[in-house]
Amino acid sequence: MNQTIPLNKLILSPRNVRRTNGDEDIESLADSIHSKGLLQNLVVSESVEQPGKHEVDAGGRRWRALNLLVEQKRNAKTFPVPVHIIPRDDALEASLVENLQKVAMNPADEVEAFQAIVHGGEPSIDDIPNRIANCARRFGRTVRYVEQRLRLAALAPEILTALREYRISIEAARAYASHPDPVAQLYVFAKEDEKGEWGHKPQNIRDALAGKSYAVDHKLVRFIGLQAYVDAGGRTERDLFFGDDDRELLLDTALVKKLATEKALVLAQPLAQAEGFLDAAIAPVDGPSWGMPKPPKGYREARYNILAVPDNSRDWAIQGYRINDAGTGVVPIANTCLVPIDPETGDSSPSAPAIERDWAAERRAKDIRIAAARLATEPSMKDTPLKGRAFWPEEGASWIAPFYESDDGVFVALMVRVDPEELEARLAEAEHEYETAEADRKAEKEAAEAERQATTLAAIEANQAKHATEADAAAEEPVS
């Protein structure tokens, strides 16, 4: 039987089967009832212990919300409550049936409903923030709750369909919605879908989408400053699914990296030049802490303790820097720098300026000095037990172990002191030997090239003669 009973004549029944979560979100429910009214009757039965009153067997949360409205002085104690009265013996069963038969609303349907209400209704309210606030009041929800549902409604259609079909959880949907760009969402969604039952884990989704945006507390954002990013035209968006507090997301990741690289270079160049280096270079700002800058054309990466290089020999090198972990400045990359490359040998030299170098002349002068040093060394070895046992190391062996064993024997390195004046005295002889050897090498190379060309020409002529003979034979063959 349906009728109304004053609220102060209703008490909570001990037979109500809901024992847990009875007070959960009562304030929101009270706001909804105050806005829309009580849309569902309470199920009650007569009280034996308190004559004149009825016990609420089903609808305990609604009863609590109505009493909260009384406490807030938004409803009277005698507020007429619509009820359905049942026999006392049926109360327990009725309470169980009501709780068991409740079917939760599909989350995709819920978010689309909020979307339609906010963007399709209330023509008298002309701005979205006020519509959201009004919707929250009417349904007893917080503004943040409604904003989250609107963000979920804006998911890429494929992801929203997966939510409706229960192929992904609401937690996974929230993770996708943490980034507002549907293109980025779909890229990660496709990757996760390939994993089958192991895919669409919320934390994996968030980790994957983290590279598509930067949070306002990210190191690079702290380094460049949020205002500098906004002034450069960067877009921001609130992350509605990060804990209890919103945080700003920077969506233009390429702009963040560009601004960070430019600022880091401005800070690093005076530091490098103060240390005597030619210039500074910045490691990828979004790379690992051990990353190195990309060497400019004509340079390569060299690993050694650059601090051990004399100050007057640094003007050929470029020092690498990276943004520090705190995002407050730049620090040099230890034990590594960028050095110029000899275009002839692919080697680098720490002894000459990096600009406008005559690499061929430097190589020639170095080879002649090596030859002069060897000529100056020979007299000290003449008529000694070393004669016939010592040999010059091959070109490129710039470092030799003091002692090592191999299949060819046991080798002991020996350093021979040469007076600089003796070396200078041998330079002319060494230059003559160098030029003679170069002339011989050139003649051998030209002879080999001439022989190769002659062999190729002979092969071509033989092939032409063969084809001519075959053509003549074909022409003389009678037609059958």
Order of alpha helices (4+ residues) and beta strands (2+ residues): beta-beta-alpha-beta-beta-alpha-beta-alpha-alpha-alpha-alpha-alpha-alpha-alpha-alpha-beta-alpha-alpha-beta-beta-alpha-beta-beta-beta-beta-alpha-beta-beta-alpha-alpha
